[in-house]
Amino acid sequence: MPNVIVTGGPGAGKTTLLTELAALGYATVEESARAIIAERLASGASRRPDFPAFAREILRRDIEKYRGQPRTSNWVFFDRGVLDALGMLQEVAPLPARELKAMLSTYTFHPTVFILPPSEAIYVTDTERDQSFAEAVSVHTRLVNWYRACGYLLCEVPLLPAVQRAEHVLRILATRAPSCRE
């Protein structure tokens, strides 16, 4: 499965890692939440609609991006994506079990998910990222629980320069039976 998820709480370095992977020639897919927030701020609205509406809009856009990816045998790296959006939605407006199972079966990803842990050393807020570091830690914990519940193998990406983080991810994916050890 060439679709690979890179996840983690806000400010963990996901976008920086994906920028490095793109520089190495890999296709990447940007997260939807920041775009939604930027659009809302530009129109004079609040950063986010109510949480269920926000989660649904992220999911809608992430499904669109997933479907819009060309079929390829090369790795495609997603900055969060459909599975993160489903996890958000499950927190506030759970789907019926059969519908959730169908979504998880339809929008498939590599069984190894790369998660970037929160780090105060690199955490910053910006126009779209207004969460506190404590909130970033909480999001990380929820993501770990969500992905494990969905049956994915989580590989924590160590806090390294972006080039080394990208090399780490690619080394793990290059192994026949990926594990979190190199």
C-alpha angles and dihedrals in degrees: 000000000000096000108097127185123219109191143163141124123300116296097016094123102262096136092047090051092048090049088056092048089050090051087056089056102262123135114247133190120212122228117257102218096074092050092051091049093047091049092049093048091048090054093049095252127129117278093259137013116230111310098257091050090046092051092048093050092048090049092048092052094043091052089050091051092046092051091045095059114107115243106257141156090224123093116271112196119210122203094222105313140169096341094053090048091050089051091052091049092048089057094059110016110017118208118231109271094250093051092048091049090050091050092049090049094047099046102049129177139182108292090240115075119192113221124191113210122225116265126185088205092071103021116118134159123229140168094298099027110068100149120117121243088253088057090050089054090050092051089050091053092049091049092052091051093045097050092045090051088052091053100250124143109238118214114191113220110220121235100264135133111292094255091055092044089054091048090050092053093046093048091054092047091049093062118097094233105026117220130164091259124082 
